[in-house]
Amino acid sequence: MESFNKVGMTAKFVAYWRQYTDIPFAKDVAEYIGASEAIETFLGNNQITPDDISWYAPLFEIRYKSILEAIRRKGIKQVLELASGLSFRGLNMTRNPHISYVETDLEELTNEKAVLVSRLTQKYSLADYGNFRLTPADALDRNQLLSAIRHFHSDQPAAVISEGLFPYLTIHEMETVVMNIRDILTKFGGAWITPDFLLKGDSTRTFFQRRRAGEAIAKLTERQLHRTMFESEQQLFSFFDDFGLRAEVLNQADLVPVIVSIGVLKLPADIVEKAKQKLNLWVLTPAAK
Ligand SMILES: C[S@@+](CC[C@H](N)C(=O)[O-])C[C@H]1O[C@@H](n2cnc3c(N)ncnc32)[C@H](O)[C@@H]1O
């Protein structure tokens, strides 16, 4: 598990960039975990300044918001998030008492997150409708995942979310997680919503500093990012097909009209337009038998 726990630090990295957005709780969380100090030191040690890679903020903002919008459009009311890190979409969405949301991650990170949830709950006097759960679960462990959602209604569809997990996995680990998700969807129906697959040629790490940031994260996590890239959309569709999943592709940018961090960080207005083509959001559903 040690090798996965190192990936936990990347959750801080995402939390750092989210403080420049209007995503609920993001500023508090960045402050609580001391994200600025930790990440700016990490970047400095790798000869990178935050300005070099500030385009991460809109990319993470659009990713988070597009998933939120996709869940809303699907009308699904019970959600399991894998590897939710220091993202609090579940805590936010469960302000609606009709939504049931389970955020999972590895145990160490989940314990840290529980402290943050209780601080946020106190600060904002959040009502407890019993519909938000934070549960440790390794995405590779089917039983842990099933146990985390044992209270879900089996006659209602479920959404499974993964945001920023698959880039860290080997192909074998990917297959295990996909089988786990497929089993959950077979039981409940619903959809797996994920931006996690990068096609060859879609990498945004073309510039020196971007590559350098990727290399620094790989060194930190001891995991090579995106080592498993699919040659084409066709190859990815056929990978999903092998697991009995039918893929639909949405574009994240089409789902998110307002991106606050562009203004906050004074980034070029066309930054998303330029990256748009690569901002896929995959929606997977069990193929009809
Ligand atoms: C890049 S972070 C993304 C976190 C979050 N989804 C977000 O967007 O802010 C990757 C997360 O994957 C988690 N992780 C890595 N391996 C995992 C595994 N086998 N099971 C569950 N979570 C895992 C890490 O702990 C970390 O929180």
The ligand as an ORCA input file, in Angstrom:
! r2SCAN-3c Opt
* xyz 0 1
  C      -4.549     13.159     -7.997
  S      -5.358     12.695     -6.498
  C      -7.019     13.071     -6.972
  C      -7.898     13.275     -5.791
  C      -9.313     13.766     -6.100
  N     -10.039     12.855     -6.930
  C      -9.296     15.140     -6.697
  O      -9.643     15.285     -7.880
  O      -8.942     16.060     -5.982
  C      -5.260     10.927     -6.556
  C      -5.904     10.230     -5.373
  O      -5.892      8.819     -5.591
  C      -5.822      8.194     -4.326
  N      -5.471      6.779     -4.533
  C      -4.323      6.287     -5.045
  N      -4.389      4.952     -5.107
  C      -5.620      4.596     -4.638
  C      -6.277      3.343     -4.471
  N      -5.681      2.189     -4.796
  N      -7.519      3.341     -3.956
  C      -8.129      4.499     -3.622
  N      -7.551      5.712     -3.773
  C      -6.308      5.757     -4.276
  C      -4.780      9.015     -3.598
  O      -4.812      8.786     -2.204
  C      -5.203     10.420     -4.025
  O      -6.096     10.990     -3.115
*
